[in-house]
Amino acid sequence: MGRVAHAASLAALALVLVGAGAVPPPPSGMPPAPPPPPAAPPPPAVAEPSPPLAERAAAIDAAAEEPDGERVVLGHLSRKLGMSAEALRAQRAQTGLGWGDLLIANRLSLETHAPFDALVAEMRGGRGRARRGS
């Protein structure tokens, strides 16, 4: 068997046993294969716009109205905020906010370090959801 034929059979065997990524170099005396063309960059990701907070709050409140929805929503909010369900129920009873607005007020409080009660007062004073909708 000639050298070239032997090298070709070794390359074919390597492809079968190891895969296309582990091909031995060409035998000496043969020109190397040209490098593969560079891969095209992936298209830029197009982010979908997030729905406004008022829409998110309304969707949470609507989910809570479904059968067994309040339990599911309360469990989700409890995990998301790291608060007990009892604390969330107490906040809701104290403030009269819906579950969605309660989530927004608590998240704002956590992220801005503003007191929860101050945020609720702002929401009630017209700086919250009621003013955004008008």
Contact map, one row per residue, 1 for C-alpha under 8 A:
11101100000000000000000000000000000000000000000000000000000000000000000000000000000000000000000000000000000000000000000000000000000000
11111100000000000000000000000000000000000000000000000000000000000000000000000000000000000000000000000000000000000000000000000000000000
11111110000000000000000000000000000000000000000000000000000000000000000000000000000000000000000000000000000000000000000000000000000000
01111111000000000000000000100000000000000000000000000000000000000000000000000000000000000000000000000000000000000000000000000000000000
11111111100000000000000000000000000000000000000000000000000000000000000000000000000000000000000000000000000000000000000000000000000000
11111111110000000000000000000000000000000000000000000000000000000000000000000000000000000000000000000000000000000000000000000000000000
00111111111000000000000001100000000000000000000000000000000000000000000000000000000000000000000000000000000000000000000000000000000000
00011111111100000000000000000000000000000000000000000000000000000000000000000000000000000000000000000000000000000000000000000000000000
00001111111110000000000000000000000000000000000000000000000000000000000000000000000000000000000000000000000000000000000000000000000000
00000111111111000000000000000000000000000000000000000000000000000000000000000000000000000000000000000000000000000000000000000000000000
00000011111111100000001100000000000000000000000000000000000000000000000000000000000000000000000000000000000000000000000000000000000000
00000001111111110000000000000000000000000000000000000000000000000000000000000000000000000000000000000000000000000000000000000000000000
00000000111111111000000000000000000000000000000000000000000000000000000000000000000000000000000000000000000000000000000000000000000000
00000000011111111111011100000000000000000000000000000000000000000000000000000000000000000000000000000000000000000000000000000000000000
00000000001111111111111000000000000000000000000000000000000000000000000000000000000000000000000000000000000000000000000000000000000000
00000000000111111111000000000000000000000000000000000000000000000000000000000000000000000000000000000000000000000000000000000000000000
00000000000011111110000000000000000000000000000000000000000000000000000000000000000000000000000000000000000000000000000000000000000000
00000000000001111111110000000000000000000000000000000000000000000000000000000000000000000000000000000000000000000000000000000000000000
00000000000001111111111000000000000000000000000000000000000000000000000000000000000000000000000000000000000000000000000000000000000000
00000000000001110111111000000000000000000000000000000000000000000000000000000000000000000000000000000000000000000000000000000000000000
00000000000000100111111000000000000000000000000000000000000000000000000000000000000000000000000000000000000000000000000000000000000000
00000000000001100111111100000000000000000000000000000000000000000000000000000000000000000000000000000000000000000000000000000000000000
00000000001001100011111110000000000000000000000000000000000000000000000000000000000000000000000000000000000000000000000000000000000000
00000000001001000000011111000000000000000000000000000000000000000000000000000000000000000000000000000000000000000000000000000000000000
00000000000000000000001111100001000000000000000000000000000000000000000000000000000000000000000000000000000000000000000000000000000000
00000010000000000000000111110111000000000000000000000000000000000000000000000000000000000000000000000000000000000000000000000000000000
00010010000000000000000011111100000000000000000000000000000000000000000000000000000000000000000000000000000000000000000000000000000000
00000000000000000000000001111100000000000000000000000000000000000000000000000000000000000000000000000000000000000000000000000000000000
00000000000000000000000000111110000000000000000000000000000000000000000000000000000000000000000000000000000000000000000000000000000000
00000000000000000000000001111111000000000000000000000000000000000000000000000000000000000000000000000000000000000000000000000000000000
00000000000000000000000001001111100000000000000000000000000000000000000000000000000000000000000000000000000000000000000000000000000000
00000000000000000000000011000111110000000000000000000000000000000000000000000000000000000000000000000000000000000000000000000000000000
00000000000000000000000000000011111000000000000000000000000000000000000000000000000000000000000000000000000000000000000000000000000000
00000000000000000000000000000001111100000000000000000000000000000000000000000000000000000000000000000000000000000000000000000000000000
00000000000000000000000000000000111110000000000000000000000000000000000000000000000000000000000000000000000000000000000000000000000000
00000000000000000000000000000000011111000000000000000000000000000000000000000000000000000000000000000000000000000000000000000000000000
00000000000000000000000000000000001111100000000000000000000000000000000000000000000000000000000000000000000000000000000000000000000000
00000000000000000000000000000000000111110000000000000000000000000000000000000000000000000000000000000000000000000000000000000000000000
00000000000000000000000000000000000011111000000000000000000000000000000000000000000000000000000000000000000000000000000000000000000000
00000000000000000000000000000000000001111100000000000000000000000000000000000000000000000000000000000000000000000000000000000000000000
00000000000000000000000000000000000000111110000000000000000000000000000000000000000000000000000000000000000000000000000000000000000000
00000000000000000000000000000000000000011111000000000000000000000000000000000000000000000000000000000000000000000000000000000000000000
00000000000000000000000000000000000000001111100000000000000000000000000000000000000000000000000000000000000000000000000000000000000000
00000000000000000000000000000000000000000111110000000000000000000000000000000000000000000000000000000000000000000000000000000000000000
00000000000000000000000000000000000000000011111000000000000000000000000000000000000000000000000000000000000000000000000000000000000000
00000000000000000000000000000000000000000001111100000000000000000000000000000000000000000000000000000000000000000000000000000000000000
00000000000000000000000000000000000000000000111110000000000000000000000000000000000000000000000000000000000000000000000000000000000000
00000000000000000000000000000000000000000000011111000000000000000000000000000000000000000000000000000000000000000000000000000000000000
00000000000000000000000000000000000000000000001111100000000000000000000000000000000000000000000000000000000000000000000000000000000000
00000000000000000000000000000000000000000000000111110000000000000000000000000000000000000000000000000000000000000000000000000000000000
00000000000000000000000000000000000000000000000011111011000000000000000000000000000000000000000000000000000000000000000000000000000000
00000000000000000000000000000000000000000000000001111111000000000000000000000000000000000000000000000000000000000000000000000000000000
00000000000000000000000000000000000000000000000000111111100000000000000000000000000000000000000000000001000000000000000000000000000000
00000000000000000000000000000000000000000000000000011111110000000000000000000000000000000000000000000000000000000000000000000000100000
00000000000000000000000000000000000000000000000000111111111000000000000000000000000000000000000000000000000000000000000000000000000000
00000000000000000000000000000000000000000000000000111111111100000000000000000000000000000000000000010000000000000000000000000000000000
00000000000000000000000000000000000000000000000000001111111110000000000000000000000000000000000001111011000000000000000000000000000000
00000000000000000000000000000000000000000000000000000111111111000000000000000000000000000000000000010000000000000000000000000000000000
00000000000000000000000000000000000000000000000000000011111111100000000000000000000000000000000000010000000000000000000000000000000000
00000000000000000000000000000000000000000000000000000001111111110000000010000000000000000000000000110000000000000000000000000000000000
00000000000000000000000000000000000000000000000000000000111111111000000000000000000000000000000001110000000000000000000000000000000000
00000000000000000000000000000000000000000000000000000000011111111100000000000000000000000000000000000000000000000000000000000000000000
00000000000000000000000000000000000000000000000000000000001111111100110010000000000000000000000000000000000000000000000000000000000000
00000000000000000000000000000000000000000000000000000000000111111111111110000000000000000000000000100000000000000000000000000000000000
00000000000000000000000000000000000000000000000000000000000011111111110000000000000000000000000000000000000000000000000000000000000000
00000000000000000000000000000000000000000000000000000000000001111111110000000000000000000000000000000000000000000000000000000000000000
00000000000000000000000000000000000000000000000000000000000000011111110000000000000000000000000000000000000000000000000000000000000000
00000000000000000000000000000000000000000000000000000000000000011111111100000000000000000000000000000000000000000000000000000000000000
00000000000000000000000000000000000000000000000000000000000000111111111110000000000000000000000000000000000000000000000000000000000000
00000000000000000000000000000000000000000000000000000000000000111111111111000000000000000000000000000000000000000000000000000000000000
00000000000000000000000000000000000000000000000000000000000000010001111111100000000000000000000000000000000000000000000000000000000000
00000000000000000000000000000000000000000000000000000000000000010001111111110000000000000000000000000000000000000000000000000000000000
00000000000000000000000000000000000000000000000000000000000100110000111111111000000000000000000000100000000000000000000000000000000000
00000000000000000000000000000000000000000000000000000000000000000000011111111100000010010000000000100000000000000000000000000000000000
00000000000000000000000000000000000000000000000000000000000000000000001111111110000010000000000000000000000000000000000000000000000000
00000000000000000000000000000000000000000000000000000000000000000000000111111111000000000000000000000000000000000000000000000000000000
00000000000000000000000000000000000000000000000000000000000000000000000011111111111000000000000000000010000000000000000000000000000000
00000000000000000000000000000000000000000000000000000000000000000000000001111111111110010000000000000000000000000000000000000000000000
00000000000000000000000000000000000000000000000000000000000000000000000000111111111000000000000000000000000000000000000000000000000000
00000000000000000000000000000000000000000000000000000000000000000000000000011111110000000000000000000000000000000000000000000000000000
00000000000000000000000000000000000000000000000000000000000000000000000000001111111000000000000000000010011000000000000000000000000000
00000000000000000000000000000000000000000000000000000000000000000000000000001111111100000000000000000000000000000000000000000000000000
00000000000000000000000000000000000000000000000000000000000000000000000000001110111110110000000000000000000000000000000000000000000000
00000000000000000000000000000000000000000000000000000000000000000000000000000100011111110000000000000000000000000000000000000000000000
00000000000000000000000000000000000000000000000000000000000000000000000001100100001111111000000000000000000000000000000000000000000000
00000000000000000000000000000000000000000000000000000000000000000000000000000000000111111100000000000000000000000000000000000000000000
00000000000000000000000000000000000000000000000000000000000000000000000000000000001111111110000000000000000000000000000000000000000000
00000000000000000000000000000000000000000000000000000000000000000000000001000100001111111111000000000000000000000000000000000000000000
00000000000000000000000000000000000000000000000000000000000000000000000000000000000011111111100000000000000000000000000000000000000000
00000000000000000000000000000000000000000000000000000000000000000000000000000000000001111111110000000000000000000000000000000000000000
00000000000000000000000000000000000000000000000000000000000000000000000000000000000000111111111100000100000000000000000000000000000000
00000000000000000000000000000000000000000000000000000000000000000000000000000000000000011111111111100100000000000000000000000000000000
00000000000000000000000000000000000000000000000000000000000000000000000000000000000000001111111110000000000000000000000000000000000000
00000000000000000000000000000000000000000000000000000000000000000000000000000000000000000111111100000000000000000000000000000000000000
00000000000000000000000000000000000000000000000000000000000000000000000000000000000000000011111110000000000000000000000100000000000000
00000000000000000000000000000000000000000000000000000000000000000000000000000000000000000011111111000000000000000000000000000000000000
00000000000000000000000000000000000000000000000000000000000000000000000000000000000000000001101111111100000000000000000000000000000000
00000000000000000000000000000000000000000000000000000000100010000000000000000000000000000001000111111100000000000000000000000000000000
00000000000000000000000000000000000000000000000000000000100110010000000011000000000000000001000011111110000000000000000000000000000000
00000000000000000000000000000000000000000000000000000001111110000000000000000000000000000000000011111111000000000000000000000000000000
00000000000000000000000000000000000000000000000000000000100000000000000000000000000000000000000011111111100000000000000000000000000000
00000000000000000000000000000000000000000000000000000000000000000000000000000000000000000011000011111111110000000000000000000000000000
00000000000000000000000000000000000000000000000000000000100000000000000000001000100000000000000000111111111000000000000000000000000000
00000000000000000000000000000000000000000000000000001000100000000000000000000000000000000000000000011111111100000000000000000000000000
00000000000000000000000000000000000000000000000000000000000000000000000000000000000000000000000000001111111110000001001100000000000000
00000000000000000000000000000000000000000000000000000000000000000000000000000000100000000000000000000111111111000001000000000000000000
00000000000000000000000000000000000000000000000000000000000000000000000000000000100000000000000000000011111111100000000000000000000000
00000000000000000000000000000000000000000000000000000000000000000000000000000000000000000000000000000001111111111100001000000000000000
00000000000000000000000000000000000000000000000000000000000000000000000000000000000000000000000000000000111111111111001000000000000000
00000000000000000000000000000000000000000000000000000000000000000000000000000000000000000000000000000000011111111100000000000000000000
00000000000000000000000000000000000000000000000000000000000000000000000000000000000000000000000000000000001111111000000000000000000000
00000000000000000000000000000000000000000000000000000000000000000000000000000000000000000000000000000000000111111100000000000000000000
00000000000000000000000000000000000000000000000000000000000000000000000000000000000000000000000000000000000111111110000000000000000000
00000000000000000000000000000000000000000000000000000000000000000000000000000000000000000000000000000000000111011111011000000000000000
00000000000000000000000000000000000000000000000000000000000000000000000000000000000000000000000000000000000010001111111000000000000000
00000000000000000000000000000000000000000000000000000000000000000000000000000000000000000000000000000000110010000111111100000000000000
00000000000000000000000000000000000000000000000000000000000000000000000000000000000000000000000000000000000000000011111110000000000000
00000000000000000000000000000000000000000000000000000000000000000000000000000000000000000000000000000000000000000111111111000000000000
00000000000000000000000000000000000000000000000000000000000000000000000000000000000000000000000000000000100110000111111111100000000000
00000000000000000000000000000000000000000000000000000000000000000000000000000000000000000000001000000000100000000001111111110000000000
00000000000000000000000000000000000000000000000000000000000000000000000000000000000000000000000000000000000000000000111111111000000000
00000000000000000000000000000000000000000000000000000000000000000000000000000000000000000000000000000000000000000000011111111111000000
00000000000000000000000000000000000000000000000000000000000000000000000000000000000000000000000000000000000000000000001111111111110000
00000000000000000000000000000000000000000000000000000000000000000000000000000000000000000000000000000000000000000000000111111111000000
00000000000000000000000000000000000000000000000000000000000000000000000000000000000000000000000000000000000000000000000011111111000000
00000000000000000000000000000000000000000000000000000000000000000000000000000000000000000000000000000000000000000000000001111111111000
00000000000000000000000000000000000000000000000000000000000000000000000000000000000000000000000000000000000000000000000001111111111100
00000000000000000000000000000000000000000000000000000000000000000000000000000000000000000000000000000000000000000000000001111111111100
00000000000000000000000000000000000000000000000000000100000000000000000000000000000000000000000000000000000000000000000000100111111110
00000000000000000000000000000000000000000000000000000000000000000000000000000000000000000000000000000000000000000000000000100111111111
00000000000000000000000000000000000000000000000000000000000000000000000000000000000000000000000000000000000000000000000000000111111111
00000000000000000000000000000000000000000000000000000000000000000000000000000000000000000000000000000000000000000000000000000011111111
00000000000000000000000000000000000000000000000000000000000000000000000000000000000000000000000000000000000000000000000000000000111111
00000000000000000000000000000000000000000000000000000000000000000000000000000000000000000000000000000000000000000000000000000000011111
